[in-house]
C-alpha cells in the first residue's frame, strides 16, 4: 500500500466514524419514538419490541403543534429575510463605502461578537415589554432582524469581488443602489445562501427568546411546544422523540436543499481585507 492510499484509507475511516457519530443519535431518536412509554425505561435494545407508529399522531394531537409550526415558520422567515436585507446593506457599506468613523465602527462591530447573548436578553426584553409587543410576532422577529455574524460574513465576501465590475457598471450609468442589486447581489449568492441557512437554523431552534416574550400558548414556537411532553413526575420520551423528529425535518430539508450553495459559500468566503 502506497502512502497516498494509506492517507485516503485513514481519511475515509475518519469520515465513516464521524458519520456514525452523527447518525446514531438520530437512529436512537427514531427508534425511541416508536416505543411505548414503559419500553423507553425498560428496553435495553436500541430496537423496539413493537412498532407504535401511532405515537406520531398522539404527539401531534397532545398540543396545538400546527400552530406551533406556523409560529416557528413565520418567525424563521422573518428573521432570515431581515438578515439577508439588513446584514447585506450594512456589509456593503463597510466593504465599499467611505464614511466618517468607518475604521472605528468596524472593530466595535467585531467586538460585538464577543458579547454573550445572555447579556443583551434583559435590555431587549425590557424594550419589547415597554413597546407592548409581548405575545406578538414583532417580539419574536424585530429584535433579531440584524446579526453581527451575518454582516461580517457578507462583508468579507463582498471585498473579494473585484471593484472593476462595479466601476464598469457605474460607467454604464448604473447608480450605487443599482450596482449593489445588479452586480454584488447576483455574484454573492453562495454567501447569501450560507447566511440564510445559518439564520434559519438559529431561528428555528431558538428556545430562550421565544420563551421570554410569549405567554400565550397560541404564540408558542415548536421548540417550546416540545416541553409539553415533560411532566412533573416524568417525561414521555416516546412522544418527545416523535415531536423532536418532526421538528427536525424542516432543518434537514433546508440543509439538503441548499447544501451545495453552503459549501461554495464557506469555501469562497475569505477573511481578508
N, C-alpha and C positions, 0 to 999 in steps of 0.2 A: 504494500500500500504506500503510495506516494504521500509526501507532506500535504499536497493540495487536497487529496482525497480524505486524508485524516482530518484536515481542517473542516471540510464540508460535513463529514460524519459528526464531528463534535457540534457544529452549528445546528445540524438537524436534530441531534439529540437534545440540545438545549431548547430548541423551538418546540419539540414534542413535549418535553417536560413542562414548559410554560403553558402550552395548550391544555395539558391535563389539569394543571393548577387552576386554570380559568374555567374549564368546562365542568369539573367535578362539583363545584358549589351549585351550578345551575341544574345539574342532574339530581343532586340531593334535594333541591328545592322542588323540582318537578315530581319526584317520587313521593316526597313527603305530602305534597298537595293531594295525592291520590289515596292516602291512608285515612283510616278512621282516627278520631282523636285519641283513643286508647292505644292504637298502634304507634302513634308518634312518641309515646312514652315507654312502650314495652318492646317494640320491634327492634331487634339488633341488626337486621339486614337493611341494606340501602333500598332493596326492592320490597314493595308492599305485598302482603299475603293476598290481598284482594284489591281490585282497581275501582275506586269510587270516583267516577267522573262527575257525579252529581255535586261534588264538593265545589266545583266552579260556579254552578248555578246557585247553590246556597250561599256561597261567599258573596256573589253579586247581589243577592236579594237581602242580605243581612244589613245593608246600609245603602243609601242612595248613591251608588257608585257611578251611575250615569251622570248625575250632576257633578260629582267629584271630577270625572273625566272632562266634562265641559269646562269647569273652572280651571283645571290644570292646563287644558289646551288654550283657553283664552289668555291665561297668564303667560304661558310659554311663547305663544305667537307674538303677544305684545312686547315682551322683553326682547325677543330675537329681533323684531322689527326696529325697536329702539336702539339696540346695539349696532345694527347694520347701518342705520342712518346717522345717529349722533356720534358714534365712535368713528365712522368714516369721515365725517366733516371735521372733527377735531384732529384726527390723524393727518388729514390733508393739510390743515393749517400748520401743524408742526413740521410736516415734511417739505412743504413747498413755499409757504408764505413767510415773509419777514415782517414782524411786528414787534413793538416795544415790549421788552420783558420775556421774549421767547426763550432765551438762554437761561432764564431763571425759572420760568414756569415748568419747563420740561423736567428738570431734576426734581422739582416739587411733585410733579405728577408721578415720577418714578418712585419717590418716597411713599406715595400713597399705596403702592403695592405691599409695603411692609407694615401697614396699619391693619391689625386684625379686624375682621368683620364685626366681632362682638363689641368692639369699642364704639362703633357707629350705630349699633342697634338701638340703644336708648334714645339718643338725639333724633334718629329717624322716626322712631315710634312716637315721640313727643310731637314732632311736626305733623305727622299723619293724624294723630288724635286731635290736635288743635284745629286742623282743617276739616274735621268731621268725616274722615274717609274710612273709618273702621267699618269692616264688613262691606267693602266695595272693591271693584276691580281696580280702581285708581290706587288704592293702598297696596295692592299686590304688584302693580306694574310700574307706576310712575317713579317711585324711589330708586328703581333699578333700570332705568332706561339707558343709562350710560355706564361704561365699565372701563377702568384703567387698563386692564389687561387687553381689552379689545382695541383701545386707542394705540397702545404700544405695538400690538401685533400688526395692525394695518399700517401704522406709520413706518415701521421697519420694512414692510413690503413696498410701500409707495416710494421709498427712497431708492429702491433697486430698479425702478422704471426709468429709462433714460429721459432726461429733461428735453432732449431734442424732439421727442414726439409731441410734447406739449407746445414747444415753440413753433413747430410746423403747423399745428392746429391753430395757434394764435395768429400766425401769418395769414392763414386762410380765412381769417375773420371770426374765429370761434372765441366766445367770451371765456372768462375764467370758469364760470359755472358750467358752460358747455364743454370745456376741456375736461373738467372733472367727470362729468357724466358720460361723455362720449369717448374718452381716451383712458382715463385712470380706472374707472369702474369696470369696463369690459376686460381690461388687462389684469385686473386683480380678483377675478372670480375664484381662484383657488383659496386666496386669503379670506374672502367673504364666506366661502363655504366652510372653511375651518372655524371661523368665528361663529357662524350660525350653528354649527354642531355643538361647540362648547357652550354657547349660550342656551341652546335648547336643553342640553343635559343638565346644566346648572339650574334652570328654571323648573324643569320637570321634577327633579329630585329634591328641590328645596323643601325643607321642613320647618326650620326655625321661624323665618319671617312670616309665612302664612299662618303659623300657629299663633303669633303675636297679634296680627292685625285682623283675624277672623274669629268671631264668637258665634255667629250663626252657622248652623250646620249646612245651610244652603250655599254658603260661600267657601266651604272647606275644599281643599285640594285632595288629590288621590293619595298623596303620602300621608296626610292627616287621617284620611279615611281608613287606612290600614290599621291605625291604632285602635279601631273599634273591636278588633279581634283579641285585644289584650285586656283581660278582665282582672278583677281584684284578686281572685283566687287561682288564676291560671291563665294560660294562653292557648287558644285554639290554633295550634301550629299548622294543622292541615288547611284550615280556611285562610290563615295568614299567608301561607306559602302560595295558595291558589290566587289570592288577591295580589300578592307581590309579583307573581309571574305575569299576570295580566297587566300589571302596572309597568313591567319592564319591557313589554312588547313594543310600545312606541319608540323608546330609546334605541332598541335594537334595529327597528325598521329604518329610523332616521340615519343611524350609523351605516348600515349596509347600503343605503341608497346614495349616500354622499362619501363613502369611504375613499374612493379614488381621488376625489377633489380634496379630501382631507389630507391624504398622503402627499399630493402635489403641493398643497399649501404649506405643510410643515417642512417639506424638503426644500422649497424655494423661498421661504421666508427667512431673510438674513437678520442678523443682529448687529449690523454695522451702519455707520453713518454714510 
